[in-house]
Amino acid sequence: MIAAIKCARSLFPFPLLGVDFDNDSAFMNELVVSWCRSQGLEVTRYRNYRKNDQAWVEQKNGAIVRRLVGYGRFVGAEATAALVRLYDSVRLHVNLFQPSFKLREKTRIGARVIKRYHPPVPPIERVLAHLEVAEIDKERLRVMLATADPVMLFTAIRAAQEDLGRRVDRRGAQVK
């Protein structure tokens, strides 16, 4: 977990202020929590028996993760390496080139809810427009955007998906 947090921290275009875990002991254990606190990271967790506490974090699982890798089980170092290659390319594609909607306002009129959204833009555009992101971080993102090739990213995503398709564990699959 500590290695994963260090890796994620190095990829973010701005400082990591905190981490929010579920209650799994792989995440919420004394070693990880004390390391996070020693790094100045605020540690929070979701509430027991509240199934929807991680909904904001997990909202992209269906839209991104499951659409890309499906529900198959992957086992072994080769499958892990293929997943890493896939997520490296997907991270850049989604954050640099894939527009997404963000809620601007929500108004309730009786039982009816009216939602209004900002125009869809890639997440990088929101970060570049944010006033509190340091200019040095914005410049790093501009360089990343200028050097990224969406066609090459898409090719890498497809290649990693094909590799994963050969490595999915099919035990228990119904064959007709």
URPE-V735228 format. One record per residue. N is the residue number from 1. PSI is psi in whole degrees, -180 to 180 (999 if undefined). OMEGA is omega in radians with two decimals (* if undefined). Layout:
n=(N:N)
psi=(PSI:PSI)
omega=(OMEGA:OMEGA)
This chain:
n=(1:2:3:4:5:6:7:8:9:10:11:12:13:14:15:16:17:18:19:20:21:22:23:24:25:26:27:28:29:30:31:32:33:34:35:36:37:38:39:40:41:42:43:44:45:46:47:48:49:50:51:52:53:54:55:56:57:58:59:60:61:62:63:64:65:66:67:68:69:70:71:72:73:74:75:76:77:78:79:80:81:82:83:84:85:86:87:88:89:90:91:92:93:94:95:96:97:98:99:100:101:102:103:104:105:106:107:108:109:110:111:112:113:114:115:116:117:118:119:120:121:122:123:124:125:126:127:128:129:130:131:132:133:134:135:136:137:138:139:140:141:142:143:144:145:146:147:148:149:150:151:152:153:154:155:156:157:158:159:160:161:162:163:164:165:166:167:168:169:170:171:172:173:174:175:176)
psi=(-42:-43:-39:-41:-42:-43:-49:-42:-38:-21:-21:142:4:164:141:125:-26:170:144:112:159:-178:8:137:-16:-28:-53:82:166:-39:-49:-46:-44:-37:-46:-46:-36:-23:1:20:131:133:122:165:162:165:139:141:21:97:-28:12:-29:16:-38:-37:-42:5:-24:-3:-47:-39:-30:-63:-56:-33:-33:-42:-9:-158:9:162:134:132:137:167:-38:-41:-39:-43:-40:-40:-40:-45:-43:-51:-30:-43:-41:-40:-46:-44:-48:-44:-26:-32:-20:111:147:153:146:136:129:-46:154:124:133:127:97:-124:-8:137:127:123:138:137:154:157:144:132:156:152:-34:-34:-36:-41:-44:-29:-14:130:-26:-4:131:146:-34:-38:-39:-39:-40:-40:-39:-40:-43:-44:-41:-29:-13:138:113:-33:-42:-37:-44:-40:-43:-38:-47:-40:-43:-37:-42:-42:-44:-37:-32:-19:-4:139:115:12:134:-4:141:118:128:999)
omega=(-3.12:3.11:3.13:3.12:3.10:3.13:3.14:-3.13:-3.13:-3.11:-3.11:3.14:-3.12:-3.07:3.05:-3.09:-3.10:3.09:-3.12:-3.05:2.84:-2.99:3.12:-3.10:3.05:-3.13:-3.08:3.02:-3.01:-3.12:-3.11:-3.10:-3.13:3.08:3.13:-3.12:3.11:3.11:3.14:3.13:3.06:-3.11:3.06:3.11:3.12:-3.07:3.09:3.06:3.05:-3.01:-3.01:-3.12:-3.11:-3.04:-3.13:3.14:-3.01:-3.07:-3.11:-3.14:-3.13:-3.06:-3.06:-2.99:-3.08:3.11:-3.10:-3.03:-3.14:-3.08:-3.13:3.13:3.13:-3.07:2.99:-3.08:-3.12:3.10:3.10:3.12:3.11:3.09:3.11:3.11:3.13:-3.08:3.07:-3.14:-3.12:3.12:3.14:-3.12:-3.09:-3.05:-3.09:-2.96:-3.03:3.14:3.07:3.12:2.99:-3.12:3.10:3.14:3.10:-3.11:3.11:3.05:-3.04:3.12:-3.08:3.11:3.11:-3.14:3.06:-3.05:2.95:3.05:-3.11:3.05:3.06:-3.14:-3.13:3.13:3.10:3.13:-3.14:-3.14:-3.08:-3.05:-3.06:3.09:-3.08:-3.12:3.12:3.09:3.10:3.13:3.09:3.11:3.11:3.09:3.11:3.14:-3.11:-3.08:-3.12:3.13:-3.08:3.13:3.12:3.09:3.13:3.10:3.12:3.10:3.14:3.13:3.12:3.10:3.10:3.10:3.10:3.12:3.10:-3.04:-3.10:3.12:-3.06:3.11:3.13:3.13:3.13:3.11:-3.11:*)
